[in-house]
Amino acid sequence: MQTARCTRGPNRGAGPGGGAGGGNGPGGEHRETWGKKVDFLLSVIGFAVDLANVWRFPYLCYKNGGGAFLVPYCIMLLIGGIPLFYMELALGQFHRKGSITCWGRIVPLFKGIGYAVALIAFYVDFYYNVIIAWALRFFFASFTSLLPWTTCDNPWNTPYCRPLERSMWMGGEDDALNATNTTAAAATATTRYFLSTTSPAPTTATNRTGDDAPSIHYTSAASEYFNRAVLELQHSNGIHDLGNIKWDMALCLLAVYVICYFSLWKGISTSGKVVWFTALFPYAVLAILLVRGVTLPGSAEGIKYYLNPNFSAITKPEVWVDAATQVFFSLGPGFGVLLAYASYNKYHNNVYQDALLTSFINSATSFVSGFVIFSVLGYMSLVSGRNIQDVATEGPGLVFIVYPAAISTMPGSIFWALIFFMMLLTLGLDSSFGGSEAIITALSDEFPLIGRHREIFVLCLFTLYFIVGLASCSQGGFYFFHLLDRYAAGYSMLFAVLFETIAISWIYGTQRFCDDIKDMIGFAPGIYWRFCWRFAAPLFLMFIIVYGLIGYEPLTYEDYIYPAWANVLGWLIAGSSVAMIPGVAAFKLLTTPGTFCQRMRYLTTPWRDHQMAVNGSLSLPHDAVGSSPEEVRLRLMTCEAEPAEPEDV
């Protein structure tokens, strides 16, 4: 594209003595910084390492070729995940503002990217904290002499409930699984239902035999506790029938927001201290659970299933999509969190080292979590007498049904339950802190009045979250939760980050971006990073988007099919955030004076060039020198267009 023919003076860099002197960033603006660098690192690690590292990566690894899955995972990590992670950290540290103001300064025409990512984080917080509330509910329920998901004589249990005993899993002598002589295939289906189902009611049997003979679908005590005691799905027929609010869950959700409020109300000065516990405690628990897991009988078989490589699996395109999706959503670009956290760094902090270190820790945590999960699944396989594939699952079913069921059979089960659910609680809180801070920082920087009354704004924000979150605390709230989980931050976040890469690489300019990084850390990114930002990362994102859209199916959950209006609502939620990008661009074009070409030139000129022109660091035509800021702005719009300087890849 073309840029205005205006040249920079000798102080193009914003280092000491320039615009960013004193470590305050472009324009010399004062900015609060982290008390210690480790506060920043723990905050980023805590945000990136979340529940998905525990409940999704290990299952994807097992499902997609075991150890062979690490090949596509590492490739996607190197060409897409880490470059995008590094890009957002560098942008935040250089511009030292939240997402809205930051993107307004990089490319004013694309300021809508900032609004889009803030809105995505806003939507996600509506439902993500509900998962933390579930963990808190289980944590409180563990303070008892007998874990409530170990027995079937509770008020919420059905006649089909069975405690976890080897005899009920084994066919043969007492044929405990089947009400009639069902086939082995039917028994296998029954077993999987036992572990992972979240349907509110089992299926009964009839006196038929043969391949079509149904069987009684017995459910585990752990499954019924989660579905019927915690969620109470038996009282709802779907998203149209939310039922009554469960006040025990509402109180847990309120407790989560109280914790979040007092961790964030004063900014990074408080959250930077809280993460010392919330980010480090999960690693202590993972280490304890790993030692306990590998000493359980059957653990070796589980780990074998986790790591045993099947290289033929990586020839399937869906395996590469799973790898790319896991990498992207695990590292978390596109929420505005990385921008917000990095904006509080000192200007000359080595953000390059930080990006590599935190992304490596995130991936290593995912890998180690697989040993924690599959050692216990191997133990479950031995206890139940079933194959690993019959007990392996992902998502909430893994951490709220399968793993608690396994814990209940161990000596000292109450201790293991307490530390496990405390780990889930802290894993979730770190990510929640990040999402909320992204919104608070973005709006505080864009609207200084909010920043001056941060405590009141955070209180209002969390009050709104809690009110909307009550829908997920109802008897049918899981259906509402699942809708938001599917649509709030899927395609919308991918599109937002795709526009980020286009704006940086093809409008702002890769060379200019590399110069900015050099000004901060003393050296410019090499050809590998330039190639990834300009070509590999955009293709990486388009690959996920296109494959996802091709394979799109309307939303379902177990046997429940969501009505058409629910899918329309989901797409409206997803589309509302993406629409911010063209919407703000159109508003900017309509409200900026001048011809269309003049407006485009002005809106694709970085804010920093505008400031440098006003300050005399950007050379304008001779007759513009000494002009007022408004006259300089107009001259920037009318500068003769010339081809942009060629950039290195």
LINFENUR-V774642 format. One record per residue. N is the residue number from 1. RES is the residue in one letter. NEAR is the number of other ideal C-beta (glycine too) atoms within 10 Angstrom. Layout:
{{N RES NEAR} {N RES NEAR}}
This chain:
{{1 M 11} {2 Q 13} {3 T 18} {4 A 22} {5 R 13} {6 C 20} {7 T 10} {8 R 13} {9 G 12} {10 P 8} {11 N 15} {12 R 17} {13 G 16} {14 A 23} {15 G 16} {16 P 11} {17 G 10} {18 G 16} {19 G 21} {20 A 24} {21 G 14} {22 G 11} {23 G 18} {24 N 17} {25 G 23} {26 P 22} {27 G 17} {28 G 13} {29 E 11} {30 H 10} {31 R 15} {32 E 11} {33 T 19} {34 W 21} {35 G 13} {36 K 12} {37 K 14} {38 V 14} {39 D 22} {40 F 26} {41 L 19} {42 L 24} {43 S 29} {44 V 29} {45 I 22} {46 G 28} {47 F 27} {48 A 26} {49 V 27} {50 D 26} {51 L 20} {52 A 20} {53 N 24} {54 V 27} {55 W 24} {56 R 21} {57 F 25} {58 P 24} {59 Y 21} {60 L 20} {61 C 27} {62 Y 24} {63 K 16} {64 N 23} {65 G 22} {66 G 19} {67 G 15} {68 A 20} {69 F 27} {70 L 19} {71 V 17} {72 P 22} {73 Y 27} {74 C 14} {75 I 17} {76 M 24} {77 L 24} {78 L 15} {79 I 20} {80 G 27} {81 G 29} {82 I 23} {83 P 25} {84 L 27} {85 F 26} {86 Y 25} {87 M 26} {88 E 29} {89 L 26} {90 A 26} {91 L 27} {92 G 25} {93 Q 28} {94 F 26} {95 H 26} {96 R 29} {97 K 27} {98 G 27} {99 S 37} {100 I 28} {101 T 23} {102 C 29} {103 W 31} {104 G 24} {105 R 23} {106 I 27} {107 V 24} {108 P 19} {109 L 24} {110 F 25} {111 K 27} {112 G 26} {113 I 30} {114 G 29} {115 Y 24} {116 A 31} {117 V 37} {118 A 26} {119 L 23} {120 I 30} {121 A 28} {122 F 21} {123 Y 21} {124 V 21} {125 D 26} {126 F 21} {127 Y 22} {128 Y 25} {129 N 28} {130 V 25} {131 I 25} {132 I 25} {133 A 25} {134 W 26} {135 A 24} {136 L 24} {137 R 23} {138 F 26} {139 F 19} {140 F 15} {141 A 18} {142 S 22} {143 F 9} {144 T 10} {145 S 5} {146 L 10} {147 L 21} {148 P 18} {149 W 28} {150 T 19} {151 T 14} {152 C 19} {153 D 8} {154 N 15} {155 P 6} {156 W 15} {157 N 18} {158 T 14} {159 P 10} {160 Y 16} {161 C 21} {162 R 21} {163 P 17} {164 L 20} {165 E 12} {166 R 12} {167 S 12} {168 M 17} {169 W 25} {170 M 16} {171 G 14} {172 G 9} {173 E 7} {174 D 9} {175 D 13} {176 A 15} {177 L 23} {178 N 18} {179 A 16} {180 T 16} {181 N 13} {182 T 24} {183 T 15} {184 A 8} {185 A 9} {186 A 21} {187 A 18} {188 T 15} {189 A 16} {190 T 23} {191 T 22} {192 R 16} {193 Y 19} {194 F 27} {195 L 25} {196 S 21} {197 T 22} {198 T 19} {199 S 17} {200 P 21} {201 A 14} {202 P 20} {203 T 13} {204 T 12} {205 A 17} {206 T 10} {207 N 8} {208 R 12} {209 T 11} {210 G 10} {211 D 8} {212 D 9} {213 A 17} {214 P 17} {215 S 22} {216 I 18} {217 H 22} {218 Y 23} {219 T 25} {220 S 28} {221 A 24} {222 A 27} {223 S 27} {224 E 25} {225 Y 28} {226 F 26} {227 N 23} {228 R 21} {229 A 18} {230 V 23} {231 L 28} {232 E 21} {233 L 23} {234 Q 16} {235 H 16} {236 S 22} {237 N 13} {238 G 14} {239 I 23} {240 H 12} {241 D 12} {242 L 20} {243 G 15} {244 N 12} {245 I 15} {246 K 22} {247 W 11} {248 D 16} {249 M 24} {250 A 18} {251 L 15} {252 C 23} {253 L 24} {254 L 17} {255 A 15} {256 V 26} {257 Y 22} {258 V 12} {259 I 19} {260 C 25} {261 Y 16} {262 F 13} {263 S 22} {264 L 22} {265 W 17} {266 K 14} {267 G 18} {268 I 22} {269 S 12} {270 T 13} {271 S 26} {272 G 21} {273 K 15} {274 V 22} {275 V 27} {276 W 15} {277 F 14} {278 T 23} {279 A 24} {280 L 13} {281 F 19} {282 P 26} {283 Y 16} {284 A 12} {285 V 20} {286 L 21} {287 A 12} {288 I 16} {289 L 23} {290 L 15} {291 V 11} {292 R 19} {293 G 23} {294 V 17} {295 T 10} {296 L 19} {297 P 10} {298 G 18} {299 S 21} {300 A 11} {301 E 18} {302 G 28} {303 I 19} {304 K 13} {305 Y 18} {306 Y 24} {307 L 18} {308 N 12} {309 P 14} {310 N 12} {311 F 12} {312 S 9} {313 A 17} {314 I 20} {315 T 10} {316 K 13} {317 P 10} {318 E 12} {319 V 20} {320 W 21} {321 V 19} {322 D 22} {323 A 25} {324 A 23} {325 T 19} {326 Q 25} {327 V 29} {328 F 23} {329 F 20} {330 S 23} {331 L 25} {332 G 27} {333 P 28} {334 G 28} {335 F 28} {336 G 34} {337 V 28} {338 L 31} {339 L 32} {340 A 32} {341 Y 29} {342 A 26} {343 S 27} {344 Y 24} {345 N 24} {346 K 18} {347 Y 23} {348 H 15} {349 N 20} {350 N 17} {351 V 22} {352 Y 18} {353 Q 11} {354 D 23} {355 A 23} {356 L 14} {357 L 14} {358 T 26} {359 S 25} {360 F 12} {361 I 16} {362 N 25} {363 S 24} {364 A 12} {365 T 21} {366 S 23} {367 F 16} {368 V 16} {369 S 23} {370 G 23} {371 F 20} {372 V 24} {373 I 29} {374 F 27} {375 S 26} {376 V 27} {377 L 32} {378 G 26} {379 Y 24} {380 M 26} {381 S 23} {382 L 17} {383 V 19} {384 S 24} {385 G 15} {386 R 19} {387 N 13} {388 I 19} {389 Q 14} {390 D 22} {391 V 26} {392 A 24} {393 T 20} {394 E 20} {395 G 16} {396 P 20} {397 G 19} {398 L 24} {399 V 25} {400 F 27} {401 I 27} {402 V 24} {403 Y 26} {404 P 28} {405 A 27} {406 A 26} {407 I 26} {408 S 23} {409 T 17} {410 M 16} {411 P 6} {412 G 9} {413 S 17} {414 I 15} {415 F 13} {416 W 23} {417 A 23} {418 L 17} {419 I 17} {420 F 24} {421 F 25} {422 M 18} {423 M 24} {424 L 25} {425 L 22} {426 T 23} {427 L 29} {428 G 24} {429 L 26} {430 D 26} {431 S 26} {432 S 27} {433 F 24} {434 G 25} {435 G 26} {436 S 28} {437 E 28} {438 A 28} {439 I 26} {440 I 23} {441 T 29} {442 A 29} {443 L 22} {444 S 24} {445 D 23} {446 E 20} {447 F 13} {448 P 9} {449 L 9} {450 I 18} {451 G 16} {452 R 10} {453 H 13} {454 R 17} {455 E 12} {456 I 11} {457 F 19} {458 V 24} {459 L 14} {460 C 12} {461 L 21} {462 F 22} {463 T 12} {464 L 13} {465 Y 22} {466 F 18} {467 I 10} {468 V 15} {469 G 26} {470 L 19} {471 A 19} {472 S 29} {473 C 25} {474 S 22} {475 Q 20} {476 G 23} {477 G 26} {478 F 26} {479 Y 25} {480 F 22} {481 F 24} {482 H 23} {483 L 21} {484 L 21} {485 D 20} {486 R 18} {487 Y 21} {488 A 23} {489 A 26} {490 G 18} {491 Y 18} {492 S 25} {493 M 26} {494 L 21} {495 F 22} {496 A 28} {497 V 25} {498 L 20} {499 F 24} {500 E 31} {501 T 25} {502 I 17} {503 A 19} {504 I 24} {505 S 20} {506 W 15} {507 I 19} {508 Y 20} {509 G 20} {510 T 19} {511 Q 15} {512 R 19} {513 F 23} {514 C 20} {515 D 14} {516 D 25} {517 I 21} {518 K 14} {519 D 20} {520 M 25} {521 I 19} {522 G 11} {523 F 11} {524 A 16} {525 P 20} {526 G 10} {527 I 9} {528 Y 13} {529 W 22} {530 R 20} {531 F 16} {532 C 25} {533 W 24} {534 R 19} {535 F 14} {536 A 18} {537 A 26} {538 P 20} {539 L 13} {540 F 25} {541 L 26} {542 M 14} {543 F 17} {544 I 23} {545 I 15} {546 V 11} {547 Y 16} {548 G 14} {549 L 9} {550 I 7} {551 G 9} {552 Y 10} {553 E 6} {554 P 11} {555 L 19} {556 T 11} {557 Y 18} {558 E 13} {559 D 8} {560 Y 17} {561 I 13} {562 Y 20} {563 P 13} {564 A 9} {565 W 10} {566 A 20} {567 N 18} {568 V 10} {569 L 16} {570 G 21} {571 W 12} {572 L 11} {573 I 20} {574 A 21} {575 G 14} {576 S 15} {577 S 25} {578 V 20} {579 A 16} {580 M 23} {581 I 25} {582 P 12} {583 G 14} {584 V 22} {585 A 19} {586 A 12} {587 F 12} {588 K 18} {589 L 13} {590 L 8} {591 T 8} {592 T 17} {593 P 10} {594 G 14} {595 T 10} {596 F 9} {597 C 12} {598 Q 17} {599 R 18} {600 M 18} {601 R 21} {602 Y 22} {603 L 18} {604 T 18} {605 T 24} {606 P 20} {607 W 18} {608 R 22} {609 D 18} {610 H 18} {611 Q 17} {612 M 24} {613 A 25} {614 V 17} {615 N 14} {616 G 13} {617 S 18} {618 L 23} {619 S 16} {620 L 19} {621 P 12} {622 H 7} {623 D 9} {624 A 18} {625 V 11} {626 G 9} {627 S 15} {628 S 9} {629 P 12} {630 E 9} {631 E 14} {632 V 23} {633 R 18} {634 L 16} {635 R 18} {636 L 21} {637 M 20} {638 T 16} {639 C 20} {640 E 10} {641 A 14} {642 E 11} {643 P 9} {644 A 13} {645 E 9} {646 P 6} {647 E 15} {648 D 12} {649 V 10}}
